[in-house]
Amino acid sequence: MVSWDLQNTFYTETVSVVCGCDEAGRGPLAGPVFAAAVILPKGLVIEELNDSKKLTERERNHLYDIIRQKALAYGIAHAEVYEIEAINILNASMLAMRRAIEMMPIKPDLALVDGNIARDFPIPAQPVVKGDGKIPCIAAASVLAKVARDRYCEEMDRFYPGYGFAKNKGYATKAHKAAILKYGPCPVHRRSFLKKTLGDSFEQQDIWQSW
């Protein structure tokens, strides 16, 4: 449950500005990984705020606007597919979160990062396991990252029709995998993810000639 109880424990004499960080899109077969950083006014309660995965699309879109209006500062950034391929998805997620922090006009004293890893941040950072369902600023970041990535996927669908990006958001649905095997991959597909997910079906077809 999202409440200020846990977040309040991180404030000290030297920590007065706390941001939350989260990513969206670590698992899909296509598209960048997105991340957001959010600083909320201390004690601000946003009704229905929760881990983005527990919200409907309509609820996320509604909260997206509220969070941007009420946040003291926020940043939304991403790491491109070529960066994911070069440094792996975990490091690319960290990179996107660091970029989101650096975009904010306010420098936080501490970043609370969803998950169990916070690597190479420009400010002190503390990972919080399942923080997107516990801490308001992380929950807010999860919503911004998710909505921003979903909207990017809708753009991908217009540039690369046939893969169903607007619907599947790049994830490995049955229809998406069938489309890749039928049409071959497009430039926003993650090659290393396709090899892992499609396995023998992928290896047996020379689908990279049009890359």
N, C-alpha and C positions, 0 to 999 in steps of 0.2 A: 504493500500500500504506500502510495506517495504521500509523504508528509514532511514537515520541516524538522522533525525530531532528530533524525540522523544528520541531516545537513548542518544543523545548528552546532553539532559537536565539533565541527571542523573550524569554527571561528575562534580565534585567539587574539591576543594583544597585537600580534604581527600579521594576522590574517583577517582582513575585513572585507575583501572582495573575492568571492568564490565563483568560478564558472563551472558549468557542467559540459562534458563532451561525450558525444556518441556518434556512431557511424551507421550507415545503411548501405547494404549491397555487398556484403562480404561473400555471400554464397552464389549469386547468379552466374550464369554462363556468359553474360554480356554486359557491357557498359561500365562506366567508372564506379568507384566506391565513393560515396558522399559522406561528409561529416559536418557536424555543427558544434558550435560552442555558444553557450548562453549564460549571461549574467542576469539574474532576476533580482528585483528589489527584495531585500531581506524580509521574509514573512509573507510575501505576496501569495495568496491562494488563488489558483486558477481552477475553476470548477471543471471536473472531468479529466484533468491532466493525468496522464498515465503513460506507461510504456507504449510506444506507438504500435507495437505488434498486438496490443490488446484493444485497440481502437478501430472503429470502422473508417473507411476512406472519408466519409462525410465528416466524422468527428475530427479526424486529423486535419482536414482542410480548414475546418472552423477554428481549431486551436492554433493552426499555423499563423493565421492573421492576428489572433489575440496575443500570442507570444511575441510576435514582432512588434506589436504596438506597445506592449507593457514591459518588455525587457529593457534593462539599462543599456545593454549592448548584446549583439549577437554577430556571429560570422558563419557563413555556409561556404564550404569549399569541397573540392574533390581531388582524387588522384586518377589519372587517365589509365586506360587499358594498358598502354605500353609501359607505364610505371608499375602496374600490378605484375606484369610479366617479368619485368626486370628485377624487382626487389621482393616479390611475393605479396600476397594479399594482406597479411598481418602488418608488414612494414608500410604498405601503401595506405592502410587504414590509419596507422599512426601519423603518417605524413599528412593525410587529409585533415586530421584533427589538429595537428600543429598549424597548418595553414589557416584553419578556421579561427584559432586563437589569435593568430597574428593579424587577422583582418579586423579585429575589434578595436574601436577607438579607446577603450578602457583596458588597461593591463591588469589582469587578475593577480591576486597574491597566491592563489592555489587553483589548480584544475582538478576536478573530480571526474575520473574517466570510467565509463562503463566497462566492466570486464575485470580481468585479473592482470592486465599488463598496461603500463604507462611508460613508453620508451622515448627518450631523447626530447622531452618537451622543453620549450623555452622558459618555462616557469616551473616551480615545484608542482608535482602531479601525484595524485593518489588514486590507484585503481579501486573501484568498488564493484564487487561481483553483484550482478543483477541490479545495478544502481538505477537503471532506467525505470524500475518499478518501485523505487524507494525514495529517491532524492529529486526534488522538484526541478533543479536546474539541469540534471541529466535527462529527466523525462522530457523536458522542453527541447533539449538538443536532439533527442531521438525523434521527436515529431518533425522538427525542421529538416533534419537530414532525410527522413523517409519521404516527406512530401516533395522536397526538392528533387530527390532521385526519381520518384514516380513521374514527376512532370518531365524530367529529362527523358525518361523512357517513352513517354508519349511523343516527344520530338524524334527520338530514334525510330519510332514506328513510321513516321512520315518520310524519313530519309531512306529507311530500309524496310519497305513493306514486305509482307510475306512471312515474317517471323513471329508476329503477334506480340511485339514488345509492349504495346499499350495495355494489353491484357495480362501477359505473363511477367512483365517487368524484368525480363531477362532471365528468370528462373527456369530450371530444367523441367518444364512440364512435358508431358508426352507429345503434345502438338509441336512444341518448340524444338524438341530433339528430332522429330520427324522432318520438320522444315529444314533444319541444318543438313540432314542427310540427303534431302531432296535438292536443295538449292546450293549447298555449300555454305560456309561461314561468310559473314560480312566483316568489315573492318572493326566493328565494335565488339566482336566476339573475343573472349579470352581463350587463346589457343591452349594454354596449359589446362584450363578447366574442361575444355572439350575432350581432350585426350583422356582425362581422368574419368569423366562422366559417361562418355560414349564408348570407351573401351574398344573392343574388337570391331564394333560396327564402324567406329571412326577410323581405325587403322586400316581397315580393309578397303576403304574408298579413298581415292585420290581427290579429296575435296578441297585441297588447298591451292589448286592451280590458278584459281581466279583471285587469290588473296592480293 
